């Protein structure tokens, strides 16, 4: 959190010189860049800090024999649909860049990000999901934000 504070202190005087429309445009650009970086880490099945997510529990049907095993679905990568722009919104406001999950996807993402307990399916059993961080800012992304700001100011 200390790094974010330093970034904010560095940005504040620079952003004060911009108009509201320019700040919104810059915030939108930063939010889109953060979205792309976080989608890339989700696609790689790892947390923003580079640690791999805990894999899914093995499917009992895949362990069986015969026709049941042949017809069982293979496990797809996690959170494929959460990565879609429909669910993960990047928004630039006058005073902040926002990257958030919206709608039902917000609840699903929160459960997985923090490792909370939830029902596996409606009316089904509850399960404590392992924490799989979905969103975050790395040191490299903070440097990228600084580059975006400097590029925007030099135009």
Residue, then its C-alpha position, 0 to 999 in steps of 0.5 A: x500500500x505504501x507504493x500506491x501512496x507514493x504513486x498518488x503523491x507523485x501524481x497529485x500535482x501533475x493531475x492538478x494541472x489537467x482539465x476534468x476532461x483530460x483527467x477523465x481521458x487519462x484515467x480511462x487510459x490507465x484503467x484500460x491498461x490495468x484491465x489488460x494486465x489483469x486479464x493477462x494474469x487471469x489467462x495465465x491462471x496466476x495471481x497478480x504477483x505471479x504466484x499460480x492459483x491453487x488448482x481445482x479439486x479433481x473431478x470424481x467422474x474423471x477418476x472413474x472407469x468406463x463410459x462415465x469417465x469418457x463422458x465426463x467434461x475436462x476441466x477448462x481454465x478458471x474464470x474464462x467468462x469473468x475476463x470478458x469486458x462484459x463482466x470486468x469493466x474499466x472506467x475513467x472518472x475525473x479523480x480515479x481509474x476504476x477496474x471492477x467486476x459488475x453484476x453477478x460476476x462481482x459476487x463470484x469474483x469476490x468469493x474467489x478473490x478473498x477465499x470466502x464460503x459460498x454455495x457450489x450451486x443454488x440449493x447445493x452444498x457450501x464450500x470454502x473456496x481457496x483464495x485466488x487473487x484476481x485483481x491487483x497492481x504490481x510494481x511493473x504496472x505502477x511504472x507503466x502508469x507513470x509512463x502513461x501519465x508522462x506520455x499523456x502530459x507530453x502531448 
